[in-house]
């Protein structure tokens, strides 16, 4: 073959190869923003949330709309000041969805960037109710729970019991603690109960002996701890130990309960009652998915946030498939009003009016360490709170036309 013909064939081959590479579809990109620092927040979601998201992508088939699905992760180190730039970085790199986004100040900051960019974000662990109220936006969904739903369910269940009428509250002198007191007090009153005394203490208080001595003299039915983070662990453990040693009949309650915190603190949470969004051993569907997760995590059971990451990812991918595009506005039209059930959520709906993803909640009691049927099986589920009761319309945010 003449040399000119060989050169022409080679050139054609290069053009065809280049065209094939140019036609390779860009990936659909999900970016997780979370604390990945091997700490309390990483345990609640973190690297396990990244894995759960990737499980969902794999279960969906790894592609959507003929494009591969990539999952990235950015470490926010639980620092709200980093959140806006991380969100912008992710969107600039092509993220179609920001996921996980634990911590309330971080979620609020990221939701603002989502609104500015007209891209979606889903938070599965932030407690702040403003995300579906004063700070609601078309481009942010609040998955799993908020503080109002959890606090209301907890207070209503306990105060409805004959031995749940007289409450003493130990309240962190911060927005979360005071907010929990404000939410739960009228719920308790509606059940014929009362908060007979509230102790406002600095968030980092370690010595509660004087407070607990005064609380004991009041002979309460319930001692509630309204705090968050590692400070809550210390306070809850101090209260449960005091109640046990003093032989008090008081029930201990808290505003937020995390399985990973119980795993870390153990007996310090024994007997505590609170509402939770999900539990790995709730039913066969939850158990089956949890077994799969645990198989890849040295037997560690998933948290509610990790299960929510899996659920939200699958739901979003299905919406993208239905919409035929990753365009946020089109996907929102599919998600709004969509009802579903999966290993995480029962009687669930992506509520259009405020972008709260509503579902059943559960009131649980932490078992003593000696009473576990198997590792990590800390909860005894006391009651189911139907979605319509757990997440009533808030009347503040009105996103739906």
N, C-alpha and C positions, 0 to 999 in steps of 0.2 A: 504494500500500500504506500502511495506517495507520502512524503513527509508532511505536505500541506494538508492532506486528508486526515492524517493522524492528529495534527494540531487542531483541526476543526472538530474532530470527535472529542478530543480532550476538553476543548472549550465548551462544547455543548454539555458534556457531563458536569463540568463545574457549574454551569448556569442552572442545570436541573437540580443539582445538589443544593445550591444556594437557595433556589426557590422553595425546595422542600423544607429547608431550615427556616426560611422566612415565614412559611405557612404553619410552623409549629404553634399551636395555640398557647397563649399566655395563661399561666395558672390562675384559677380563682384563689384568692388569698384570704385566709383567716389569720388574724394576729391576736394573740393573747397578751394582755397587759396584766401582769400579776407580780406579786412578791415571790421571788425564786431563791430566797436567801436562807433556806433551811431554818426557819423560825416558826413562830406561832401562826403567822399568816400563810406561809408556804404550806404548812400542814393542813390548813383549812381548805386550800385549793391548790395554788402554786403549781409545782411540777406535776402533781397528780391531776390537776385540771388540764394541763397541756396534754397529758397522756389520754385523758378521757375524751378530749376534743379529737385527738387523732384516732381513737377507737371509733368515734362516730363517723369520721370521714371514711375509714376503712369499711365500716359496716354499710355505708352508703354506696360503696363501690370504688371510691378513690377519685371519681371524676363526676363532673356535672356539666351539662351542656357541651359535652365533648371536650372539656378542658380538665386537666389535672387539678386537684385541690391541694394547696400547700398550706401548712400550719406553721406559723412563726410564733416566737415568744419574745417579749421584751420585759425586762426586770424593772419594776418601778421602785423596788427597795422599800415599799410602803411609805413613800415620800410624795405627798400630793403636789409639791412644787415641780416634780419631774413630769407629772402626768400630761399637761398640755403639749409639751414638746415631743413626748413619746407618741402621743396620738397623731400629731402632725407627721412625725417621722414615718409612722406606720402607713398612714393614708398616702403620703408621698411615694412610698415604696410599692403602692398598689393594693393595699389592704381593702377588701370589699366589706369586711366585717371585723369589728373589734370585740373581743370576747373576754369573759371572766370579770375583769375590772373590779376587783375586791376593794373594800375601804370606801366609805361614803364620800369624803372629800375628793378622792381620786375619781370616783364615778361621776360626781358633779362636774369636775373639770373636764373629763373626757366627753361627757354629753354635750358640753358647749362646743367643743371642737367638732363633734359629729354633726351638730346642727349647722355650724358654719360651712362644713364641707359637703353637706347633704349625703353623708355616708352613715351606715348603721353601726350601732354598738348595742351590746347586750351585757348587762351586769347581772351576775348570778350570786353575789355575796354582799353587796352594799345594803345597809339597813335603812338608809336615809329615806323618809317618805316623800321628800321634796321632789324626787325624780318623777313621781306621778302626780304631783300637785303643782306648786308654784314654779318649779324648774322643769316641768315636763316639756318634751320636744318630740316631734314626729319621728326623729331619727334615733331615739333611744328607747329600749325596752327594759323593764325591770322584772327580772326572772326570779323565781324561788320564794322570796318573802320581802317584807319590809318590817321595820320595828313596830309600827302600829298594828299590823296583822298579828304578829307574834305576841306582843304584849296584851292585846285585847283577848286573844284566845286563851292565854295563860290565866289572866285575871278572871275571866268569865267562868272558866271551868272550876278553878279552885274556890272562888267565892260562892259558887252555886252549891257547894257541899256544906252540910250542917257544921262541919268543923273547919270552915274556911272564912269566917266572918270578921275576925279581928286581926288586922294586919299591922305589922311594924315594917317600915321600909328603911333600908340603909342605902342612901342615895349619893352617888358620886357627884361632886360639885362641878358638873360639866353639862354640856348640852344633852348628851345621851341620857345621863342619869335623871336630870330634871324633866326631860321629855317623857321618859318612861313613867315617872311618877304622875305627870299630868295626864297621860293617856290612861293609866290603869285605875286611878282614883275614882272617876265616875263609873267605870265598869264595875268596880267592886261595890260601889254604892247602889248601883242598879240591881245587884243581887242581894241587897239587904245587909251588906257588910260596910266596914269603914276602915280607913287608915288611922289608927289611934295615935300614931306617932311616926314622924319621918325624921331621920337623922341625916343631915347634909354633911358629908365628910369629903376632904380632899381626895382626888382620884387615887393617889398613891399611898393612902393610909394603910399602914401595916398592923398597927395595934388597935384593935377594936374592942379591947377588954372592957373599957368604961361604957361604951355604947351597948355592948351585949349584956352587961350587968343591968343597965337600965331597962333594956328590952325585956329581959327575963322578968323583972318586977311588974311589967305590964301584962304578963300572962297572955301573949298573943297566940292566935291559931296559926298564923303565918308570919315568917320573917322573910322578906323579899330583898334581894340584892340587885340594885340597879347600877351596873357598871359594865365596862366592856374591856376586851383585850386581856392581857396578862394580869392586870389589876383585879379584874373580876375573878380570875382563878384563885388568887390569894384570899380575897374577901369571902368567896363562897366556901372555900376550905376552912377558913377560920370560923364561919358561922356553923357549918355542919359539925365541926369538932366540938364547939361550945355546946350546941344543942344536945349532942349525944352525951357529953360528960355531965351536963347539968340535969339530965333526965327530963328535958322539956318535951312537951307534946307537940311543939310547933312544927309545922311543915315549912321546909325551906324552898323558896322559889327564886327564879332569876329571870331577867328580861330576855336574855339570849343564851342558847345552849348549843355548843358545838361538839360533835363526836370526837374530833381531834383533841379538843381541850380535855375531855373526859379521859381519853386514852393517855394523855400526858399526866394528868393530876390523879386519876384513879379514884381511890376511896374518898378523897376530898369532895367529890360530887355525889356521893352516895345519898340517895333519898330525894335529891333535888327534882322539882317538877317544873317543866316549861313546855311550851309549844315548839315544835320543830317542823320544818318544811318537808322532811323526808327521813327515812331510816333504811339502812341497807337490808335489814331483815324484816321489812314491813309485810311483804307478801311474796308469793312465788316469783312474780315478774321482777321485783326489786332484787330478790335473792339471786336469781339466775344471772342478772347483769353484774351484780356485785361479785359473784364467784369468778366471773371472767376477769373483772378488774383485779381482784385479789391474787389471781394466778400470776399476774405480771408484776405484783408489788409485794412479794414475800409474805403473802397472807394478810397484808393490811387492807382493811375494809374502806370503801370510798366514803367520803363525806357528802353531805347534801349539796355543797357547792360543786363538787366534782361530778356528781350525778346530773346536776343541772347543766353543767358545761356540755356533757354528752347530749342531753336532751335538746338543749337550745341549738346546738350545732346541727343535729339531724333535722330539726324543724326548719331551720333556715335553709339548709340544702334542699329540702323538699319544696320550700317556697320558691327558691331560685329556679328549680326544675319546672315548677308550674308556671312561673312568670315568664320563663324563657330568656331571662336576663338577670344580671347581678345589679341592675339599676335599683338604687335604694327605694325610690318612689314606687316602682312597680312591685318590688318585693313587699313593701309595706301594704300595698293593696291586697296582696294575697294573705299576708299574716293577720291583718286586722280582722277580728271576729272568728278566726280559725279555732276550732275545737279539736282536742286530741287527747289521747291517753298513751303513755309509754312507760318504760321502767321507772321514770322519775315522777311523773305527774298523773293524778287521777282527777277526772272531771275538769279538765284544764281548758282554758281559753286565752288567746291573745286579745285582751280587751282593747277594743278600738278607742274608747273614749279617753283613756289616760295612759295606755301602753303598759299597764300592769299585766303580767301573765299570771292569771289566777288559777288556783287548784286547791284541793283539799289540804288542810294542815292536820297535825297530829299532836295531841298532848301526851308527853312521855315522862316517865319517872326513871331516874338513874338507879340501877340496881347496885347493891354492895359488891365489892370485888370478889367476895367469896360466893356470890350467887350467880356467877356467869355460866351459862350453858356451854359457851365456847368463847374463844378470844374475840374481843371487841363487841360482844353482844350485850352492851351496856343498858339498853333501853327496854322498858316495859311500856307498851303503848296503852294508854288509859282511855283515850277517846279520839274519834275522828271529828274534825271541824269541817263541815261542808264548805266548798269554795265560795258559795254565795254568802255564807255567814262570815267566813274568814276575811273576805275582801269585798266589803260593800262598796258601792260607788262613792267616791269621795266628794264629788260636787265641786271640785276646784279646777281640775284640768278638763278641758273639753276639746280633744283633738279631732274627734270624728265630725264630719260635716253634718 
